[in-house]
Amino acid sequence: MASFYTVVMASFSSVVDIGSIAMGDEGDRLICENGHAISTGFQFCGTCGAPARPVPLENQIDPVRTDISATPVTSTSTSTPEVAATSKIAEFWHSHTKAILIGAAILAILFVVGLASNQGNVVHGSVTLQGGGGYTRSTPCHGTSQDSQYAQSIDNSDIDGETPIQILDASGTIVGTGTLGIGVYLSQNADTGVCQFRFDVPLDSKSSHYEIVVGQRQPFGFNDPSSVDLTLGG
């Protein structure tokens, strides 16, 4: 009887041990000696047949993740539309620097040539009233009409700071228009002086010869537009 009891108790102890191995302690998971994960409730490894044994969770590979292969992590691009645009501009400038510099040089040359070609295309000059009569004697001065039985009649009333000017080329075509500037009285001494009007008239084209018409006066011919000085009076 005692022997039967011993066998029964031993068998019960073995069942308890096997159950402990199958289920594992709280917080443990099952794994075989070859490292294969075993689902709870099984006593043997389904992969190699080795018996199951509990292994602390921190010392075993998570069976849920043993079949997950490592996935390379790709970096997230931080590029923004502004950064992309800046990069494209830099690339364009780098690849076209030579052409841009050549173009800028050509434009500079054309600008200088244009300035040179325009030199002399402005008529600079003056109209001076003198002779002691026919104009006022203070700035701004202007022409007047003088009629005396003792002196020669003078009529400069058409000459003032708004008198129109016309420039004609050799064919008689008007190539520039303008007006006289403000009259400035230039005192020569205590009794005499002159009334002078300066002007600058741009020209539409060059010519070998020009004529200037001041107001209703007769045309005056000249060749050099840089200095055209007319004198009216005695």
C-alpha positions as CSV (number, residue, x, y, z in Angstrom):
1,M,0.0,0.0,0.0
2,A,2.8,2.3,1.0
3,S,4.6,1.6,-2.3
4,F,1.5,2.3,-4.3
5,Y,1.1,5.7,-2.5
6,T,4.8,6.5,-3.2
7,V,4.3,5.7,-6.9
8,V,1.2,7.8,-7.1
9,M,2.8,10.7,-5.4
10,A,5.9,10.5,-7.6
11,S,3.7,10.4,-10.7
12,F,1.7,13.4,-9.4
13,S,5.0,15.2,-8.8
14,S,6.1,14.4,-12.3
15,V,2.9,15.7,-13.7
16,V,3.3,18.9,-11.7
17,D,6.8,19.3,-13.0
18,I,5.7,18.8,-16.6
19,G,2.8,21.2,-16.2
20,S,5.2,23.7,-14.8
21,I,7.5,23.2,-17.8
22,A,4.6,23.4,-20.2
23,M,3.0,26.5,-18.8
24,G,6.0,28.2,-17.3
25,D,6.1,30.5,-14.3
26,E,4.4,33.8,-14.4
27,G,6.3,36.2,-16.5
28,D,8.3,33.4,-18.3
29,R,8.0,32.2,-21.8
30,L,8.9,28.8,-23.3
31,I,11.9,28.0,-25.4
32,C,13.9,24.9,-26.3
33,E,17.6,24.4,-25.8
34,N,18.2,25.4,-29.4
35,G,16.6,28.7,-28.9
36,H,13.3,28.0,-30.8
37,A,10.2,29.7,-29.3
38,I,7.5,27.3,-28.2
39,S,3.9,28.3,-27.8
40,T,2.4,28.0,-24.3
41,G,0.8,24.6,-23.6
42,F,3.3,22.5,-25.6
43,Q,6.0,20.4,-24.0
44,F,8.3,19.9,-26.9
45,C,9.7,22.1,-29.7
46,G,7.8,21.8,-32.9
47,T,10.9,22.6,-34.9
48,C,13.6,20.3,-33.5
49,G,11.7,18.2,-30.9
50,A,13.8,19.3,-28.0
51,P,11.9,19.6,-24.6
52,A,10.5,22.9,-23.6
53,R,11.9,24.9,-20.7
54,P,11.0,28.2,-19.2
55,V,13.4,31.0,-19.8
56,P,13.0,34.5,-18.1
57,L,11.5,37.0,-20.5
58,E,14.6,39.3,-20.4
59,N,16.9,36.5,-21.5
60,Q,15.0,35.2,-24.5
61,I,14.1,36.5,-27.9
62,D,10.5,37.7,-28.2
63,P,8.9,34.8,-30.1
64,V,6.3,37.2,-31.5
65,R,9.2,39.1,-33.3
66,T,11.5,36.2,-34.2
67,D,10.2,36.1,-37.8
68,I,10.5,39.8,-38.4
69,S,13.5,40.5,-40.6
70,A,15.4,43.7,-40.1
71,T,14.2,46.5,-42.3
72,P,16.7,49.2,-43.3
73,V,15.7,52.6,-42.1
74,T,15.8,55.2,-44.8
75,S,16.4,58.8,-43.9
76,T,13.5,61.2,-44.3
77,S,14.3,63.9,-46.7
78,T,14.2,67.4,-45.2
79,S,14.1,69.0,-48.6
80,T,11.5,71.8,-49.0
81,P,10.3,73.6,-52.1
82,E,12.5,76.6,-51.1
83,V,15.6,74.4,-50.7
84,A,14.9,72.7,-54.0
85,A,14.5,76.0,-55.8
86,T,17.7,77.4,-54.3
87,S,19.6,74.2,-55.4
88,K,18.3,74.5,-58.9
89,I,19.3,78.2,-59.1
90,A,22.8,77.4,-57.8
91,E,23.1,74.5,-60.4
92,F,21.9,76.8,-63.2
93,W,24.4,79.5,-62.2
94,H,27.2,77.1,-62.0
95,S,26.5,75.5,-65.4
96,H,25.9,78.9,-67.2
97,T,28.4,81.2,-65.4
98,K,30.6,81.6,-68.5
99,A,27.6,82.4,-70.8
100,I,26.2,84.9,-68.3
101,L,29.5,86.7,-67.9
102,I,30.0,86.8,-71.7
103,G,26.5,88.2,-72.1
104,A,27.1,90.9,-69.4
105,A,30.4,91.9,-71.1
106,I,28.6,92.3,-74.5
107,L,25.9,94.4,-72.9
108,A,28.5,96.6,-71.3
109,I,30.3,97.1,-74.6
110,L,27.1,97.9,-76.4
111,F,26.3,100.5,-73.7
112,V,29.7,102.2,-74.0
113,V,29.3,102.2,-77.8
114,G,25.9,103.7,-77.5
115,L,27.2,106.5,-75.3
116,A,30.0,107.2,-77.8
117,S,27.6,107.2,-80.7
118,N,25.4,109.7,-78.9
119,Q,28.2,112.1,-78.2
120,G,27.7,115.3,-80.3
121,N,24.0,114.5,-80.8
122,V,23.1,117.5,-78.6
123,V,23.3,121.1,-79.7
124,H,24.8,123.3,-76.9
125,G,24.8,127.1,-77.4
126,S,23.5,130.5,-76.4
127,V,21.7,133.5,-77.7
128,T,23.0,136.9,-76.5
129,L,21.3,140.3,-76.8
130,Q,23.7,143.2,-76.7
131,G,24.1,146.7,-77.9
132,G,22.6,148.6,-75.0
133,G,19.0,148.3,-76.0
134,G,16.2,145.9,-76.8
135,Y,16.3,144.0,-73.5
136,T,15.8,144.4,-69.8
137,R,18.7,144.9,-67.4
138,S,18.0,142.4,-64.6
139,T,17.8,138.7,-64.2
140,P,15.6,137.1,-65.6
141,C,16.0,139.4,-68.6
142,H,14.2,139.3,-71.9
143,G,14.1,141.1,-75.2
144,T,12.1,144.2,-75.7
145,S,11.1,146.5,-78.6
146,Q,12.9,149.9,-78.8
147,D,11.7,152.5,-81.2
148,S,13.3,155.9,-81.0
149,Q,13.8,158.8,-83.5
150,Y,17.3,159.2,-82.2
151,A,18.4,155.6,-82.4
152,Q,18.0,152.5,-84.6
153,S,14.8,150.7,-84.0
154,I,15.3,147.3,-82.2
155,D,12.7,144.6,-81.7
156,N,13.8,141.7,-79.6
157,S,10.4,141.2,-78.1
158,D,10.3,137.6,-79.5
159,I,13.4,136.6,-77.4
160,D,12.7,135.3,-73.9
161,G,13.0,132.1,-71.8
162,E,10.3,130.4,-73.8
163,T,11.3,131.2,-77.4
164,P,11.2,128.0,-79.5
165,I,14.3,126.6,-81.3
166,Q,14.4,124.3,-84.3
167,I,17.5,122.4,-85.6
168,L,17.5,121.3,-89.3
169,D,19.9,118.9,-90.9
170,A,21.6,119.3,-94.3
171,S,18.4,118.2,-96.1
172,G,16.3,120.8,-94.3
173,T,14.6,118.1,-92.1
174,I,13.9,119.1,-88.4
175,V,16.0,116.8,-86.3
176,G,15.7,118.7,-82.9
177,T,13.4,121.1,-81.1
178,G,13.7,123.0,-77.8
179,T,13.4,126.4,-76.1
180,L,15.7,129.0,-74.8
181,G,16.6,129.0,-71.1
182,I,16.0,131.7,-68.6
183,G,17.6,135.0,-69.6
184,V,20.6,136.0,-67.4
185,Y,21.7,139.6,-67.3
186,L,25.5,139.8,-67.4
187,S,26.8,143.3,-66.4
188,Q,29.9,144.3,-68.3
189,N,30.4,147.7,-66.5
190,A,28.3,150.3,-64.7
191,D,26.5,151.3,-67.8
192,T,26.4,148.3,-70.2
193,G,25.6,144.6,-70.1
194,V,24.1,141.7,-72.1
195,C,21.2,139.4,-71.8
196,Q,22.1,135.8,-72.4
197,F,20.0,132.7,-72.9
198,R,21.6,129.3,-73.0
199,F,20.1,126.1,-74.5
200,D,20.6,122.4,-75.1
201,V,18.7,120.7,-77.9
202,P,18.9,116.9,-78.4
203,L,19.2,115.7,-82.0
204,D,17.4,112.7,-83.5
205,S,20.2,112.1,-86.0
206,K,23.6,113.3,-87.0
207,S,24.4,115.5,-90.1
208,S,27.3,117.0,-91.8
209,H,25.7,120.4,-91.6
210,Y,22.9,122.0,-89.5
211,E,20.8,125.1,-89.3
212,I,19.3,126.7,-86.2
213,V,16.1,128.8,-86.2
214,V,15.5,130.9,-83.1
215,G,11.9,132.1,-82.9
216,Q,11.1,133.8,-86.2
217,R,14.7,134.7,-87.0
218,Q,16.6,133.7,-90.1
219,P,18.3,130.3,-90.0
220,F,21.9,130.2,-88.9
221,G,24.2,127.5,-90.3
222,F,26.8,125.6,-88.3
223,N,28.7,122.3,-88.4
224,D,29.8,121.7,-84.8
225,P,26.8,121.1,-82.5
226,S,29.0,121.3,-79.3
227,S,29.2,125.1,-79.4
228,V,26.7,127.3,-81.2
229,D,26.7,130.9,-79.9
230,L,24.6,133.6,-81.6
231,T,24.7,137.3,-80.9
232,L,21.8,139.7,-81.7
233,G,22.2,143.5,-81.6
234,G,25.0,146.0,-82.2
